[in-house]
Amino acid sequence: MSSVFVISDDEFETQVLNAEKPVLAYFWAPWCGPCKLVSPSMDWIALEYSDRLKVVKMEIDPNPISVKLYKVEGVPAIRLFKGSEIVLAHEGAITKQKLISLLDEHL
């Protein structure tokens, strides 16, 4: 079972910006091939890092406000938030090992 929270524009402030722990926001689209490759890594991160990180998933097409606000120009994309500050941004496919390495640098 995944502990990834699926959110929308309306929930972004509450679920991400006001979260007590850092939040990894994963932006994706159902038509995106690389997103299908990255999604299992997000599920794994959500489980393995649950003690120090929250993972949220946001589909880009129905949520244009957050996409524009956080400058998501391609999918898959990740943004790591600590409070309202983005401390890590990445766009494009990413391996699980690379993702772990990036997160470990920032957590």
C-alpha positions in Angstrom: 0.0 0.0 0.0 1.3 3.4 -0.9 1.4 6.3 1.5 1.5 8.9 -1.3 -1.1 11.5 -0.9 -3.0 12.5 -4.1 -3.7 16.3 -3.9 -5.1 19.1 -6.0 -4.5 22.9 -6.3 -7.0 23.5 -3.5 -5.1 21.2 -1.0 -1.6 22.4 -1.9 -1.2 25.0 0.8 -2.5 22.7 3.6 -0.8 19.5 2.5 2.5 20.9 1.4 3.3 24.4 2.5 1.8 23.9 6.0 3.1 20.4 6.6 5.1 19.6 9.7 7.8 17.6 7.8 9.5 18.2 4.4 7.3 17.3 1.5 8.3 15.7 -1.8 5.8 16.9 -4.4 5.6 14.7 -7.5 4.1 16.2 -10.6 2.9 13.8 -13.2 0.5 13.1 -16.1 -1.3 9.9 -17.2 -0.1 10.4 -20.8 3.6 10.7 -19.6 5.6 7.5 -20.3 8.5 8.4 -18.0 6.0 9.1 -15.2 5.1 5.4 -15.3 8.7 4.5 -14.7 9.2 7.0 -11.8 5.9 6.3 -10.0 7.1 3.1 -8.3 10.1 4.9 -6.9 7.7 7.5 -5.4 5.7 4.8 -3.7 8.9 3.3 -2.3 10.2 6.7 -1.1 6.8 7.3 0.6 7.1 4.1 2.6 10.9 4.1 3.3 11.1 7.8 4.2 7.8 8.1 6.0 9.4 9.0 9.3 11.0 12.2 7.9 9.2 13.0 4.7 5.7 13.3 3.2 5.1 12.4 -0.4 2.3 14.0 -2.4 1.4 13.4 -6.0 -0.3 15.9 -8.3 -1.6 15.4 -11.8 -0.6 18.5 -13.8 -3.5 18.9 -16.3 -6.3 19.5 -13.7 -4.0 21.6 -11.4 -2.6 24.5 -13.5 -2.3 26.9 -10.5 0.4 24.8 -8.7 2.1 23.9 -12.0 2.5 27.5 -12.9 3.4 28.7 -9.4 6.2 26.1 -8.9 7.4 26.4 -12.5 6.8 22.8 -13.6 7.8 22.8 -17.3 8.0 19.1 -17.9 6.9 15.8 -16.3 7.8 13.9 -14.3 8.9 16.6 -12.0 9.7 16.7 -8.3 10.0 19.6 -5.8 11.2 19.1 -2.3 9.6 21.7 0.1 10.7 22.6 3.6 7.9 24.9 4.7 7.2 27.1 1.7 10.8 27.0 0.4 11.8 24.7 -2.5 15.1 23.1 -1.6 15.3 20.7 -4.5 13.8 20.7 -8.0 14.2 18.1 -10.7 12.4 17.5 -14.0 12.6 14.4 -16.2 12.9 10.7 -15.4 15.1 9.9 -12.4 16.3 6.6 -11.1 15.4 5.5 -7.6 19.1 5.5 -6.7 19.6 9.1 -7.9 16.4 10.2 -6.1 17.6 8.6 -2.8 21.0 10.4 -3.3 19.3 13.8 -3.8 16.9 13.3 -0.9 19.7 12.2 1.5 21.6 15.4 0.6 18.6 17.6 1.7 17.0 15.7 4.6 
